[in-house]
Amino acid sequence: MAEQTGIPDNLETPENDLESCVICGDALDGIQETSCQMCGGKFHQPWSQDSDVPQCGRIGSHEDALAIVFLCDDCYFGRRP
């Protein structure tokens, strides 16, 4: 009988279960992504400078909350209603 460790053998998400970026439409990998503070959509956000992941959003500041927020490009550039 095999020993159970509680860790699945395959940690990769199947291609058809991946979510899409609200900006470019490409699949998100579950790591190099974040959610827009304004619209809630998920988009690519590279966490290192040498990443091949496109940057589909920006980091902004929220003056009232004195916080840093993530915004998709559509919300950052005012393209969403």
C-alpha positions as a Markdown table, in Angstrom:
| # | Residue | x | y | z |
|---|---|---|---|---|
| 1 | Met | 0.0 | 0.0 | 0.0 |
| 2 | Ala | 1.4 | 3.4 | -1.0 |
| 3 | Glu | 2.0 | 6.0 | 1.7 |
| 4 | Gln | -0.3 | 9.0 | 1.5 |
| 5 | Thr | 1.3 | 12.4 | 2.0 |
| 6 | Gly | -1.6 | 14.7 | 1.2 |
| 7 | Ile | 0.2 | 16.3 | -1.7 |
| 8 | Pro | -1.2 | 15.6 | -5.2 |
| 9 | Asp | 1.3 | 14.1 | -7.7 |
| 10 | Asn | 0.4 | 16.6 | -10.4 |
| 11 | Leu | 0.1 | 20.2 | -9.2 |
| 12 | Glu | -0.4 | 21.7 | -12.7 |
| 13 | Thr | -3.8 | 23.1 | -13.6 |
| 14 | Pro | -5.3 | 21.5 | -16.8 |
| 15 | Glu | -5.2 | 23.9 | -19.7 |
| 16 | Asn | -9.0 | 23.9 | -20.0 |
| 17 | Asp | -9.4 | 24.9 | -16.3 |
| 18 | Leu | -7.3 | 28.0 | -16.6 |
| 19 | Glu | -8.9 | 31.5 | -16.4 |
| 20 | Ser | -8.3 | 34.1 | -19.0 |
| 21 | Cys | -6.8 | 37.6 | -18.7 |
| 22 | Val | -9.4 | 40.3 | -19.0 |
| 23 | Ile | -7.0 | 42.4 | -21.1 |
| 24 | Cys | -5.2 | 40.1 | -23.6 |
| 25 | Gly | -7.4 | 37.0 | -23.3 |
| 26 | Asp | -4.5 | 34.6 | -22.8 |
| 27 | Ala | -4.6 | 32.0 | -20.1 |
| 28 | Leu | -3.5 | 32.9 | -16.6 |
| 29 | Asp | -1.1 | 30.6 | -14.8 |
| 30 | Gly | -2.4 | 31.1 | -11.2 |
| 31 | Ile | 0.9 | 32.7 | -10.1 |
| 32 | Gln | 1.8 | 35.7 | -12.3 |
| 33 | Glu | -1.6 | 37.3 | -12.0 |
| 34 | Thr | -3.7 | 39.6 | -9.8 |
| 35 | Ser | -7.2 | 41.1 | -9.6 |
| 36 | Cys | -8.2 | 44.6 | -10.5 |
| 37 | Gln | -9.3 | 46.7 | -7.5 |
| 38 | Met | -11.9 | 48.5 | -9.7 |
| 39 | Cys | -13.5 | 45.8 | -11.9 |
| 40 | Gly | -12.4 | 42.6 | -10.1 |
| 41 | Gly | -11.1 | 41.1 | -13.4 |
| 42 | Lys | -8.0 | 39.0 | -13.3 |
| 43 | Phe | -5.0 | 40.0 | -15.4 |
| 44 | His | -1.3 | 39.2 | -16.0 |
| 45 | Gln | 1.1 | 40.7 | -13.5 |
| 46 | Pro | 4.7 | 39.6 | -13.8 |
| 47 | Trp | 6.3 | 39.4 | -10.3 |
| 48 | Ser | 9.9 | 39.6 | -11.7 |
| 49 | Gln | 11.6 | 41.7 | -14.3 |
| 50 | Asp | 12.9 | 38.8 | -16.3 |
| 51 | Ser | 9.4 | 37.2 | -16.6 |
| 52 | Asp | 8.0 | 36.5 | -20.1 |
| 53 | Val | 4.5 | 37.2 | -18.8 |
| 54 | Pro | 2.9 | 40.3 | -20.4 |
| 55 | Gln | 2.1 | 43.2 | -18.1 |
| 56 | Cys | -1.6 | 43.8 | -18.5 |
| 57 | Gly | -2.1 | 46.1 | -15.6 |
| 58 | Arg | -0.6 | 48.7 | -13.4 |
| 59 | Ile | 0.1 | 49.5 | -9.8 |
| 60 | Gly | -1.6 | 52.6 | -8.5 |
| 61 | Ser | -2.2 | 54.4 | -5.2 |
| 62 | His | -5.5 | 54.9 | -3.5 |
| 63 | Glu | -5.4 | 58.3 | -1.9 |
| 64 | Asp | -8.2 | 57.9 | 0.6 |
| 65 | Ala | -7.1 | 54.5 | 1.8 |
| 66 | Leu | -3.4 | 55.3 | 1.6 |
| 67 | Ala | -2.8 | 51.9 | -0.1 |
| 68 | Ile | -1.2 | 50.5 | -3.2 |
| 69 | Val | -3.8 | 48.9 | -5.5 |
| 70 | Phe | -3.6 | 46.8 | -8.7 |
| 71 | Leu | -5.6 | 48.0 | -11.7 |
| 72 | Cys | -6.1 | 46.3 | -15.1 |
| 73 | Asp | -5.0 | 48.5 | -18.1 |
| 74 | Asp | -8.6 | 49.1 | -19.1 |
| 75 | Cys | -9.5 | 50.6 | -15.7 |
| 76 | Tyr | -6.1 | 52.4 | -15.3 |
| 77 | Phe | -6.5 | 54.2 | -18.7 |
| 78 | Gly | -10.3 | 54.8 | -18.2 |
| 79 | Arg | -11.5 | 52.4 | -20.9 |
| 80 | Arg | -14.1 | 50.8 | -18.7 |
| 81 | Pro | -17.4 | 52.4 | -17.9 |
